[in-house]
């Protein structure tokens, strides 16, 4: 029996739904089920009864849930205690960020933070939300700038920061290249390049929701995860893409970025995330600076 197995069990026991529990832990339902089966084998008892329509706890499962919560809370408190102690010895903050935050918001924030705290070393990790949040929970990252998940983990604290505006990326040889504004109706027959939903759900859903709202079907011809790859595919005239506004700063020849009409405009949320109940003076100092200067930082996002 290990802590990860217990976290999987508690999530499934609280949600009573393997799909929602897996989303909460940023993992596949099959992997969640495997960890729970291993826990049952380790303990030699059945913890859950699962059918195609429902998940229920056995008597042993109900008893374990209370003890597992207490044990995990104790483990999290212990980890937070020693992380804080270690941080007091060496002034370092480990910050994770999705590409939007790393390119748009963080440069100005870190510039201001360095002026105020030149003694603090900032270690920056750039990755997707789905990979950053588990690192926050495990203590490998102190603060992360992410897209807030649809079903946030209760062990995490989120602070909404801003919404990013989306634009349309087209080849500079595309007939739309000279347009000042585009509507979703203009894109009705255009081949679209979108991120895969599993790795970038907000960016994927942005495109799909805009088309659904307009009563149109999105004609997806290519999936690509990284913004640089998407932009390069646009430059190669393989399709058009709806991307965050900061993407226009990327060095990509042969691409134009055109705003959407106000009636079609939709936005991508950005939030800061950290472990709920943890104490970290350096992190809190950065968050206070972020809150006081968010209006200025938002202009860069």
N, C-alpha and C positions, 0 to 999 in steps of 0.2 A: 504494500500500500504506500502510495506517495501523495504529496500535496496536490499534484496536477490531477490525479485521479479523483481526489476529493473535490477539487474545484469543478470538475466535469459533473460529478454527481450532484453537487449543490445547485449548479445552474439548471440541470435537468429536473431536479426535484422542485425548484422554485417556479420554473416555467411550465412543467408538466407537458412539455412539447419539445421534441429533440431538435426540430428545425430552428425554433426560436433560441433555444439554449446554445446551439452551435453558432448561430449568428452572434449572439452575445459574447461568445468566447473567440470569435473570429476563426472558426475551424469548420471542417466538413462534418455533417451529421454522422457519417459512417465512422469517422475517427472518434467522435464523442461516444458513440455506442461501444466502440472497441475498448476505450478506457474504462467505461462503466462495467463492461463484462470482466475486464481484468481485476477491477476492484472487487466484484462479486466473487471471483475465483479466489482472490487473496483472503477474503473474509470467510469464504465457505458458506455464503448465504445469499439468497435472492433479495435484492433491494427494490426492484421495480418490476411491475407487470406492464408489459407493453403490447398493445394491439395496433391494428392499422388505424384505429380511430382515437385511441386514448392512451395515456401513460398514467399509472397510479403507483403510489408507494406501498410496499408491503409494511408489515409491522416493524420489521428490522430496519427498513428504509426510513420510516418515520423517526425511529429512535436515533438512527445515525445522523439524520439531518441536523438535529439540534447540536450534537456533539461536534459534527464536522464544521459547522459555522463557527463555534467557539474556538476550535483548533486553528482554523484558517485565520480568524481575527487575531489570535495570539501570534501566529507565524508572521502575519503582515506587520503587526506592531513591532515585533522583534527585528524584522528586516529594516523597517523605517528607522528604528532607534540606532542601528549600527550604520545605516547609510548616512544619517545626520551626523553621527560621531565622526565618521570618516571624512565627511565633507568639511567639518570644522577644522580638521587637520590640514587639509589641502583645499584651497579656494578654487573649486572647479564646478561647473554646471554642465550637464550633458543634455543637449537640446536636440530633439528630433523634429523634422519638418518635411511635409510633402513638397513637391516641386514648386507649387504656387507660392507657398509661404517662404521657401528658401530664396526664390527669385524676387518676390515682391515686397513682403513685409519685413523679413529679417534683416536685410542689409542696414536699413535705417535704425531699427531697434538695437541691433548689436553695436552700431556705431555710437549711439547715445549711451548704451550700457557701459561700453568700454571707457567712455569719458568719466562716468560716475564711479565705476569700479575697475580701474586698470589692474588691480591685483587679482582679478578673477579670470581664469582660463575657461573659455567656452568651447566645448567639444560638440561639433555639429554632425548629425547623422541625417542624411536625406534618404527617404524611402516612402513607400505607400502607407496610407492609414492602416490598412489591414496588417501590416508588419510592425508599425510603430507602437500601436496600443499594447500589444503583448509585452513589448520591451519596457513600457512604462510600468506595467503591472509587475514585471519581474525585477524592477529596480535598475535595469541597465540604462534607462533614460529618466531624467528628472522632470522634464517638461517636453511636451510635443505639440506641434501645430498641425492640426489634422482636419479632415472633413468629419463632422460629428456623425457617428453611426445612427442608423434608424432605431436600433435597440441598444442604447448605451449600457455598458457594464456598470453595475451599481458600485463597484469598488473604485470607479474613476470619477473625478470631478471635471466638469467641462465649463469653460467660460466662452460664450459666443463673442466673436470679434467683429466680423464684417461679412458682407456678401460680395463676391467678385462678379463683375460683369462679364458676360460672354460675347464673343465676336465670331465672325465667320472667316475662316482661312481659305483663300482660293489662290490658284496659280495666277501669276501676273499676265498670263496669256489667256485666261478665262474671260468669256464675254462679260462676266460680272465685275471684272477688275476695276472698271472705271466708275462703278456705282458708289454713291455716298452712303446708302443704307440698303439693307436687304430685309425681306420678310420671310417667314417660314414658307409661305406660299411660293415665293420665288425658288425655294430649294426643293419643291415637291418632286421633281423628276431628276434631281441631281444625285449622282453616286456619293454616298457618305462614308467617311472614315471615322470610326468611333472606337473608344477603348473597350476592352472586354469588361463586362459588368462585374465579374468575380473579383477583379483586382482594382477597378476604379468605378464603384457603383454610382457615385454622385455624378461624375462626368458622363458616364454612359446614360444614366437616367435623364440628365439634362436634355440631351438630344431627343430621346424618346418621348419625354413629356411635352416638349415644345411641339413636336409633330402631332402627338395625340390631341393636344389642346386645340390645334388648328384643324383637327379632323382629317389628318393626312397620314399616310403610311411612309415610314422612313425607309429609304432604299439603301440599305447597308451593303457595301461591296468589300469592305476590308476592316478587320479588327487589328488594332495596334495599341500597346499600352503606353509607351513613352511619348511625351509631347514632341521631342525632337524627331522621332520616327514618323509621327503623324504629319508634322510639318514637312518633312522631306518627301513623304508620299504625296502630299498636296502639291509640292513643287514639281513632282514628276507627272502631274496631271492625272493621277489615279482617282481623284475625287476631291470633295470639299469637306471641311470639318468645322464643327462648332467647338471653340476652345476658350479658356479663360483669357481675359484681356492681356495679362502679363506675358502671354506667349508671344505677343508681337515684338518683344524685346530680344527674342532669340535670333541668333545669327543664322538666317536661312534665306538664301538668294532665291528670287523668283516666286515669292509669296506675298500676297496682299491680305490685309486684315480689315474687314468691313463690319461696322456696327450693325446690330439688329435694330429694326424699328421698335420704338418704345412699346407698342402694343404686343410685340412678340418677345420682349426682353425677359429673360429669366436669369437667376443668379445662383452662384455656388457658395455655400456657407463655409466659413473658416472658423475654427475654435481652438483654444488652448486646452490641453488635457494634462492632468497629473493625478497621482494616487490620492484618493479621498482620505482625509484624516492625517495625512503625513505632514511633518514639520520640516521646513527648509527655508532658512532666512534668505539665501541667495535667490532661490526660485521666486519667493514672494516679492523680493525687491524688483526682480525683472517683471513680474506680473503687474506690480504697481506702476512701474514706468510705462508698461504697455497700455494700461487703462487710461493713464493721464494723457498719453500721446496718440491714442488710437485714431483720432480724426486725421492727424497728419500722416500716420503710417498707412491709413486706408487709401490715400491718394496714390500710393505706390503699388498697391495690390492689384 
